Amino acid sequence: MRLGGALLQLVCVLCAARAGARLVYRRASPLEYRAIGELRTSVFCPTLSAIGSRYLQTRVFIEAMSKKSAVLVALTQGEGGIERVVGSSDLQIEDISHLSHVEGDCVGYVTNVCVSADARRRGIGRGLMSLAEAVCIDHGASELLLHVEPHNHAAERLYRSIGFRERSQVASCQAITQHFFQLPFYDPAASPQMLMMMRPDPSAPRVLEIRAQGGVAQDADIQDTAMNAATASSPFGSFNYWPASVVSR
């Protein structure tokens, strides 16, 4: 049973301990790309002050999102169901079947992980990475990879705590490493980057509950709940999803 497909489509709700706030993790819709683009402009390009410059940069981000396998988003859900984008990341499911001596046919590559300044230190980056891992599991990706700048110690600590390691230190096959150290994944003219990887683990325990229409189902009931899955379609093809929310504590 492919539980990852459910997390691809589901609304994932993190019940935050502070102020009773709720965080929702899910795949973004194209209608949300503008808000995500504006967030990325404010986080990645804080020195842009002219309205026109910010608008053009946001358009660049929106165009880039349209070419990704999936755009993942974190939203705060307030009273009346009003949602605000507070974090996002892109995920590319990359075909590696043409590379020599590799395990599997595809890997996942995460980029553009960002969190709004007023929503940091709430585990949003970790939640986005957990959702990315679930998508990778659903598509049989053998690895989940990302680049990080060596001096970005906070990001590196986060990724290592999740299970990422520098790929050159843990992988015998260098074809994938070489593949991701060239355009469009890496610009040799840019600042040095470290390639990190983890192997998605479908058997890893997850602290999740299924908040179904009839009440709350605990982890032991996940498989029975999934048996009642509906079918939806996405750019990846058909997949199953639960008509429920996933609550992470």
C-alpha positions as CSV (number, residue, x, y, z in Angstrom):
1,M,0.0,0.0,0.0
2,R,1.4,3.4,-1.0
3,L,0.9,5.7,2.0
4,G,3.1,8.4,0.5
5,G,0.5,9.1,-2.2
6,A,-1.9,10.1,0.5
7,L,0.4,12.7,1.9
8,L,1.0,14.1,-1.5
9,Q,-2.6,15.3,-1.7
10,L,-3.7,15.5,1.9
11,V,-3.9,18.6,4.0
12,C,-1.4,18.0,6.8
13,V,-2.1,19.9,9.9
14,L,0.5,20.6,12.6
15,C,-1.1,21.5,15.9
16,A,1.4,24.0,17.3
17,A,1.8,24.2,21.0
18,R,1.9,28.0,21.1
19,A,-1.2,30.1,20.8
20,G,-3.2,27.2,19.5
21,A,-2.1,28.0,16.0
22,R,-2.4,25.4,13.2
23,L,0.0,24.8,10.3
24,V,-1.2,23.2,7.2
25,Y,1.3,21.3,4.9
26,R,0.2,20.2,1.4
27,R,0.9,20.5,-2.3
28,A,0.3,24.0,-3.5
29,S,-2.1,24.9,-6.2
30,P,-1.2,27.2,-9.1
31,L,-3.5,29.8,-7.6
32,E,-1.1,30.0,-4.7
33,Y,2.1,30.5,-6.7
34,R,1.8,34.3,-6.5
35,A,1.8,34.3,-2.7
36,I,4.6,31.8,-2.6
37,G,6.6,33.9,-5.2
38,E,6.1,37.0,-3.0
39,L,7.3,35.1,0.1
40,R,10.4,33.9,-1.8
41,T,11.2,37.4,-3.0
42,S,11.0,38.7,0.5
43,V,13.2,35.9,1.9
44,F,15.7,35.4,-0.9
45,C,15.9,39.0,-2.2
46,P,15.4,41.3,0.8
47,T,17.4,44.1,-0.7
48,L,14.9,44.6,-3.5
49,S,12.9,47.7,-2.5
50,A,11.4,49.0,-5.8
51,I,7.9,47.7,-6.5
52,G,8.7,46.9,-10.1
53,S,11.8,44.9,-9.2
54,R,10.0,42.9,-6.6
55,Y,7.2,42.2,-9.1
56,L,9.6,41.0,-11.8
57,Q,11.5,38.8,-9.3
58,T,8.2,37.3,-8.1
59,R,7.3,36.5,-11.8
60,V,10.6,34.7,-12.1
61,F,9.8,32.5,-9.1
62,I,6.3,31.8,-10.4
63,E,7.7,30.7,-13.8
64,A,10.2,28.4,-12.1
65,M,7.5,26.8,-10.0
66,S,5.5,25.9,-13.1
67,K,8.4,23.6,-14.2
68,K,8.7,21.7,-10.9
69,S,7.3,18.3,-10.2
70,A,5.7,19.6,-7.1
71,V,5.5,22.8,-5.1
72,L,5.0,22.2,-1.4
73,V,3.5,24.8,0.9
74,A,3.0,25.5,4.6
75,L,0.2,27.7,5.6
76,T,-1.2,29.1,8.8
77,Q,-4.9,28.5,9.2
78,G,-6.7,31.1,11.2
79,E,-10.2,31.8,12.2
80,G,-12.7,31.4,9.4
81,G,-10.4,29.1,7.5
82,I,-8.3,32.0,6.2
83,E,-4.9,30.7,5.1
84,R,-1.6,32.5,4.8
85,V,1.6,31.2,3.1
86,V,4.4,30.9,5.7
87,G,6.7,28.4,4.0
88,S,7.4,26.6,0.8
89,S,9.8,24.4,-1.1
90,D,10.1,22.9,-4.6
91,L,10.5,19.2,-5.3
92,Q,11.8,17.8,-8.6
93,I,11.5,14.1,-9.3
94,E,14.6,13.5,-11.4
95,D,15.0,10.6,-13.8
96,I,18.4,9.0,-13.3
97,S,17.8,5.8,-15.3
98,H,20.3,7.0,-17.9
99,L,23.2,7.2,-15.4
100,S,25.6,4.3,-15.0
101,H,25.7,2.1,-11.9
102,V,22.9,3.8,-10.0
103,E,20.2,2.4,-7.7
104,G,16.7,3.0,-8.8
105,D,15.2,5.0,-11.6
106,C,14.6,8.4,-9.9
107,V,15.6,10.6,-7.0
108,G,14.0,13.6,-5.4
109,Y,15.7,17.0,-5.4
110,V,14.5,19.8,-3.0
111,T,15.2,23.5,-3.6
112,N,13.9,26.9,-2.5
113,V,13.2,26.0,1.1
114,C,12.0,29.2,2.7
115,V,10.1,30.2,5.8
116,S,8.5,33.6,6.6
117,A,10.5,35.6,9.1
118,D,7.6,35.8,11.5
119,A,7.0,32.0,11.4
120,R,10.5,30.6,12.1
121,R,11.5,28.3,14.9
122,R,8.2,26.4,14.6
123,G,9.4,23.3,12.8
124,I,8.1,24.5,9.4
125,G,11.3,23.5,7.5
126,R,11.2,20.1,9.1
127,G,7.5,19.7,8.1
128,L,8.2,20.6,4.5
129,M,11.0,18.1,4.3
130,S,8.8,15.4,5.8
131,L,6.2,16.0,3.1
132,A,9.0,15.9,0.4
133,E,10.1,12.6,1.8
134,A,6.6,11.2,1.6
135,V,6.3,12.3,-2.1
136,C,9.7,10.6,-2.8
137,I,8.5,7.4,-1.2
138,D,5.3,7.4,-3.2
139,H,7.3,7.7,-6.5
140,G,10.0,5.1,-5.5
141,A,12.8,7.7,-5.4
142,S,16.0,6.0,-4.0
143,E,17.3,9.3,-2.5
144,L,16.3,12.8,-1.5
145,L,18.9,15.4,-2.2
146,L,19.5,19.1,-1.7
147,H,22.3,21.7,-1.9
148,V,23.2,23.8,1.1
149,E,25.9,26.5,1.5
150,P,28.7,25.4,3.8
151,H,28.4,28.5,6.0
152,N,24.6,28.1,6.5
153,H,25.1,26.2,9.7
154,A,21.5,26.4,10.9
155,A,20.2,24.8,7.7
156,E,22.9,22.1,7.8
157,R,22.0,21.3,11.4
158,L,18.3,20.9,10.5
159,Y,19.0,18.7,7.6
160,R,21.5,16.5,9.6
161,S,18.9,16.1,12.3
162,I,16.4,14.8,9.8
163,G,18.9,12.3,8.5
164,F,20.7,14.0,5.6
165,R,24.5,13.4,5.2
166,E,27.0,14.9,2.8
167,R,26.6,12.7,-0.2
168,S,30.3,12.3,-1.0
169,Q,30.8,10.8,2.4
170,V,28.1,8.1,2.2
171,A,27.6,7.1,-1.4
172,S,29.9,4.9,-3.5
173,C,28.3,5.9,-6.8
174,Q,29.5,9.3,-7.9
175,A,27.3,9.5,-11.1
176,I,24.5,11.1,-9.1
177,T,26.8,13.5,-7.4
178,Q,28.2,14.6,-10.7
179,H,24.7,14.9,-12.2
180,F,23.7,17.4,-9.5
181,F,26.9,19.4,-9.7
182,Q,26.0,20.8,-13.1
183,L,23.3,23.0,-14.5
184,P,20.4,23.4,-13.9
185,F,21.0,22.1,-10.3
186,Y,24.3,23.9,-9.6
187,D,25.9,26.9,-11.1
188,P,29.7,26.5,-11.1
189,A,30.0,30.3,-11.0
190,A,28.0,30.6,-7.8
191,S,29.2,30.2,-4.3
192,P,30.3,26.7,-3.2
193,Q,27.6,24.3,-2.2
194,M,27.5,21.0,-0.4
195,L,25.3,18.2,-1.7
196,M,23.4,16.3,1.0
197,M,21.3,13.2,0.7
198,M,19.1,10.9,2.7
199,R,17.4,7.6,1.8
200,P,13.6,7.9,2.2
201,D,12.4,5.2,4.6
202,P,8.8,4.0,4.2
203,S,9.0,1.9,7.4
204,A,10.1,4.8,9.6
205,P,7.5,5.6,12.3
206,R,5.6,8.8,11.9
207,V,3.7,10.6,14.7
208,L,0.5,11.0,12.8
209,E,-3.2,10.7,13.3
210,I,-5.9,10.6,10.8
211,R,-8.7,13.0,11.6
212,A,-11.4,11.4,9.5
213,Q,-15.0,12.5,9.1
214,G,-16.2,10.1,11.8
215,G,-13.6,11.0,14.4
216,V,-9.9,10.5,15.0
217,A,-8.2,7.3,13.9
218,Q,-4.9,6.4,15.6
219,D,-1.8,5.1,13.8
220,A,-3.0,1.5,14.1
221,D,-6.0,2.4,12.0
222,I,-4.1,4.1,9.2
223,Q,-4.2,1.1,6.9
224,D,-8.0,0.6,7.4
225,T,-8.6,4.3,6.7
226,A,-6.5,4.1,3.6
227,M,-8.5,1.2,2.3
228,N,-11.3,3.7,1.8
229,A,-9.1,6.1,-0.2
230,A,-10.5,8.0,-3.1
231,T,-8.7,8.3,-6.4
232,A,-7.3,11.6,-7.8
233,S,-5.1,12.6,-10.6
234,S,-1.9,14.8,-10.7
235,P,0.9,15.5,-13.2
236,F,2.5,12.3,-11.7
237,G,-0.5,10.2,-12.8
238,S,-3.3,8.6,-10.7
239,F,-2.7,8.2,-7.0
240,N,-4.8,7.5,-3.9
241,Y,-5.6,10.0,-1.1
242,W,-7.5,9.9,2.1
243,P,-10.6,12.2,2.3
244,A,-9.2,13.4,5.7
245,S,-6.6,15.5,7.3
246,V,-3.3,14.3,8.8
247,V,-2.5,15.7,12.2
248,S,1.2,15.8,13.3
249,R,2.0,16.5,16.9
